[in-house]
Amino acid sequence: MRVRPLTPQALADHLAEVAVARVPAHGRLRFAVDGAAAAEPGALADLMVDPIRAAGHPVQRVSADDFLKPASVRLEHGRQDADAFYWSWLDEKGLVREVLEPAGPGGTGRVLPSLWDAERDRASRAPYVELPPGGVLLLDGPLLLGRGLPVDFTVHLSLSDAALARRTPDDERWTLPAYARYRVECLPEDAADLVVRWDDPRRPALVEEP
């Protein structure tokens, strides 16, 4: 195993090439970027959009943060319950039904970009969009692996304990036990197709198998 340092844009360009190479001839690719909020997986996914489109493939961005359960369910045990955050916040059924299955083999390509506005705690009322064959669905979010989500390729942004603690804002530090549990129970570095060391946001490092 070797580790190759890259700039964020060079990493995004490389991952875009990986995605483009895996788009089915008559289907769509479901590509997930998994990482703690401190790693900003959405920012990396956003950087991948233009290179993929430049290669001739439509892209639809989706964030797991837009598929959370209502506050009455999500916060049933309080606003800072790490166990609930770990396993109960994400509306997996909604994400699969409205996004991952339609973008998968035999799917209609009709996906919902967002389902729930967590800030306003109401349905987002977003319109459906069409992702044509040859398209790439780019999903980002935390704690995505180990759930059995039907995705085709996954990247995990790995942070050391020290980097995760340092880069997590004080008002979100209650989530740290959830990420520790995730690392032990779901083994994201083993489960992901690619791993990126993200301790230094200016110089991520791609882990490459020999």
Steps between C-alpha positions, in 0.01 A plus 500: 500500500621850423355845565501767228455865611285713270337839498122490557434582133748238376330246724159602366629470143635152574175386660308643206712285267428199720127572482494556125684173441231313692184645347304208349449516124123531530460579868598740776771502766416555868816646657515575874748721687490401867656707776443679827361851479847628594639345180241687288415214262252723320775742400699221337192367321430852371853521357435182304198637314669710232765240402232232462282730291802599290541129421148499355298353789202663673535536877246521780621605845320370808591549866400263777436810714193559285364155586484519878198391701265759653616655827226321694668171407860612466515680834276267697778438754632857503695728271838352587445126503802349326341157461197646323727708275699191415217278390162675505531845344519397134177413321650201323172381354428841352851529355479156342144544373538851358863497385704182501249257351387737220868562415585131512475218246155496344408824676299780342771764554238722666662606828410738780794731583378563855224364720512683834609850603646428843551868584131582449392146594267456207492333162735670256239493221779458246389395151615173349781514244598263222846342503541349153693183416871570516447726799678505834324537832737659753390439859682641802450462871626359830463144627384364163686170496382184673134578436459292188422804286487401131791703363751398236820664623604654831776730619568545872667815631700384799592725790723405791344536844709811564408664168133416542495652850696806387279573199164431664336820633432514872124481453538177300751318719219287643508312165856374556394177679281417199797522264711291737230234505469518121872436459486191722169348387484586130874504415455770235862481380447133417150544362576788262631451148747785550634669812634855528697620801351842577689624807635798304214650292755678281682177415279191500676172434359220288567151638603274214521123511818346357 
